[in-house]
Amino acid sequence: MERYIGLDLGTKTIGVAISDPFLMFANGLVTIKRKNVRSDIEQIKKIIEENEITKVIIGMPYNMDGSKGPSAQRVMSFVDLLKKEIDNEIIYEDERLTTVSAERVLIESNVGRNRRKDHIDKIAAALILQSYLDAR
């Protein structure tokens, strides 16, 4: 069975979500604290191998007008390096407002302000992945 991961690439962390084997639901998996690109890619590769991932969905931070700014350029640069290390198909998914939505989910779930930081990136990754799964 196939499984996909969703990635929310931030400057300090990478949120990771994983699909169920039926490709219906996305669940937050882990938040990777970024160290350096090599370490970040190695951690992603390990997750891909351990979970037999077939497709990687990466949030693309488009500007509100649909253009690509500096954040999008950083994501594309990271993906260029990731592509050299994995054979999996990589798909970009619009991630506009996912962090805002993730914050809202955590507030509505009564998660305290201090604990929100620990979960927001993997929730945002789950929203990115779920958006892709729903559009299929």
C-alpha positions as CSV (number, residue, x, y, z in Angstrom):
1,M,0.0,0.0,0.0
2,E,1.1,3.5,-0.7
3,R,1.8,6.2,1.9
4,Y,2.6,9.8,1.4
5,I,4.3,12.4,3.6
6,G,3.6,16.1,3.7
7,L,6.3,18.6,4.6
8,D,6.0,22.1,5.9
9,L,9.4,23.6,5.4
10,G,10.1,26.4,7.8
11,T,13.4,28.2,8.6
12,K,13.7,26.6,12.1
13,T,11.6,23.5,11.8
14,I,10.1,21.0,9.3
15,G,6.6,19.8,10.0
16,V,6.1,16.2,8.9
17,A,2.7,14.5,8.3
18,I,1.9,11.0,7.0
19,S,-1.1,9.6,5.2
20,D,-2.9,6.5,6.2
21,P,-2.4,3.5,3.8
22,F,-5.7,4.2,2.1
23,L,-4.6,7.8,1.2
24,M,-7.7,9.3,2.9
25,F,-6.4,11.0,6.0
26,A,-3.3,12.9,7.0
27,N,-1.9,12.9,10.5
28,G,0.9,15.0,12.0
29,L,3.9,12.8,12.6
30,V,6.8,14.8,13.9
31,T,8.5,18.2,13.9
32,I,12.1,18.2,12.9
33,K,14.3,20.9,14.5
34,R,16.5,22.1,11.7
35,K,20.2,21.9,12.1
36,N,21.7,21.9,8.6
37,V,20.5,20.8,5.2
38,R,22.4,17.5,5.2
39,S,20.9,16.6,8.6
40,D,17.5,17.7,7.6
41,I,17.5,15.6,4.4
42,E,18.9,12.6,6.3
43,Q,16.0,12.7,8.8
44,I,13.5,13.0,5.9
45,K,15.1,10.1,4.1
46,K,14.9,8.0,7.3
47,I,11.1,8.8,7.6
48,I,10.6,7.9,4.0
49,E,12.4,4.5,4.3
50,E,10.8,3.6,7.6
51,N,7.3,4.3,6.4
52,E,7.7,3.1,2.8
53,I,6.7,6.5,1.4
54,T,5.9,6.7,-2.3
55,K,5.2,10.4,-2.7
56,V,6.3,13.6,-1.0
57,I,4.0,16.5,-0.8
58,I,5.7,19.8,0.0
59,G,4.0,23.0,1.0
60,M,4.8,25.8,-1.4
61,P,4.5,29.2,0.3
62,Y,3.1,31.3,-2.5
63,N,2.4,35.0,-1.9
64,M,-1.2,35.9,-1.6
65,D,-1.2,37.1,-5.2
66,G,0.0,33.7,-6.3
67,S,3.6,34.8,-7.0
68,K,6.7,33.1,-5.6
69,G,8.7,35.1,-3.1
70,P,11.9,34.5,-1.1
71,S,10.2,31.8,1.0
72,A,9.2,29.9,-2.1
73,Q,12.7,30.2,-3.5
74,R,14.1,28.6,-0.3
75,V,11.7,25.7,-0.6
76,M,12.6,25.1,-4.2
77,S,16.3,25.2,-3.4
78,F,15.8,22.6,-0.6
79,V,13.7,20.4,-2.9
80,D,16.5,20.5,-5.6
81,L,18.9,19.1,-3.0
82,L,16.3,16.5,-1.7
83,K,15.7,15.3,-5.3
84,K,19.4,14.3,-5.5
85,E,18.9,12.0,-2.4
86,I,15.6,10.4,-3.0
87,D,13.8,8.8,-6.0
88,N,10.2,9.5,-4.7
89,E,7.9,11.8,-6.7
90,I,7.8,15.3,-5.2
91,I,4.7,17.4,-5.5
92,Y,4.2,21.1,-4.5
93,E,1.0,21.9,-2.7
94,D,-0.2,25.5,-2.1
95,E,0.3,26.2,1.6
96,R,-1.1,29.7,1.9
97,L,-2.7,30.2,5.3
98,T,-2.0,26.6,6.6
99,T,-0.1,27.9,9.6
100,V,-3.0,30.2,10.4
101,S,-5.4,27.3,10.1
102,A,-3.1,25.1,12.2
103,E,-3.0,27.8,14.9
104,R,-6.9,27.9,14.9
105,V,-7.1,24.1,15.2
106,L,-4.8,24.1,18.2
107,I,-6.7,27.0,19.9
108,E,-10.0,25.3,19.3
109,S,-8.6,22.2,20.8
110,N,-7.6,24.2,23.9
111,V,-3.9,23.6,23.5
112,G,-2.0,26.1,25.6
113,R,0.2,28.8,24.0
114,N,3.4,27.2,25.1
115,R,2.5,23.7,23.7
116,R,1.2,25.1,20.4
117,K,4.8,25.7,19.3
118,D,5.5,22.0,19.6
119,H,2.6,21.0,17.3
120,I,1.9,23.8,14.9
121,D,4.3,22.7,12.2
122,K,3.2,19.1,12.0
123,I,-0.4,20.2,12.0
124,A,0.4,22.6,9.1
125,A,2.1,19.6,7.3
126,A,-1.1,17.6,7.9
127,L,-3.2,20.3,6.4
128,I,-0.9,20.5,3.3
129,L,-1.1,16.8,2.9
130,Q,-4.8,16.6,3.5
131,S,-5.4,19.3,0.9
132,Y,-3.5,17.2,-1.6
133,L,-5.4,14.0,-0.7
134,D,-8.8,15.7,-0.9
135,A,-8.0,17.1,-4.4
136,R,-7.1,13.7,-5.7
